[in-house]
Amino acid sequence: MLLEICAGNYESAFNAHHSGIKRIELCSELAVGGITPSYGLIKKVMQLDRLEIMVLIRPRSGDFNYSSADFNIMKEDILLCKQLGCHGIVSGVLHANGTVDSKRTQELIALSKPLPFIFHRAFDHIPDQLHGLETLLALGVERVLTSGGAPRAIEGIAQLIKLKNAAKNRVCVMPGGGINARNITQFKDAGFIEIHASLTTLVKQHEQDLIPMNNPENLQENCYVYTPEQSIKELIAIV
């Protein structure tokens, strides 16, 4: 089983590399589900040798129905990732009703070539996932990252197994979302060959309350998240 770590900052990417992980998804701001990492972060992580780096292309938080300006930014970011030597693109576009925007997703896939294209957890917003899977197969995606339409992959494992069986090895269905040392064996036993995990830990930096720069109900500004090396090694020992 291949373990892919979702790294939301340099510290997490370094810990994954130091633990022997071969592939990461690089992003920023995991607290809002991840957005496109900065040029500086991508360039710095690319200096870690023998590490396959898939970059999340998501211009903002929220849904996956993008404006023309958003979409043009995504295309520019893909071109930048190719120039920097990244190894894959993680992205996807939906219509307002949650179905796959085939035209725009196909455009991103074509622009990404020869890099592999991974359709991310926008897939979990699709109302009919089995139909969505067939759409993505026709478009030529290499992997589909999904929690099975549930908040956590362990809660969607029955649907994930249905998707894996429907894929029939034509595309890799990669479970992700809350996978850890307590539940990863269930995915291994179900026959999944690739797993995606962030294993993040919340670190509190300040005891005093800070002046909020966003909605304090959604984000804790005196904290940040990262992926500890020990958590990665615990999963490696199992897989």
Helices and strands as residue ranges (DSSP letters): E 2-7, H 10-18, E 23-26, G 30-32, H 39-45, E 52-56, H 68-84, E 88-91, H 102-112, E 117-119, G 121-125, H 129-139, E 143-146, H 157-167, E 172-175, H 184-189, E 194-197, E 201-204, E 223-226, H 229-238
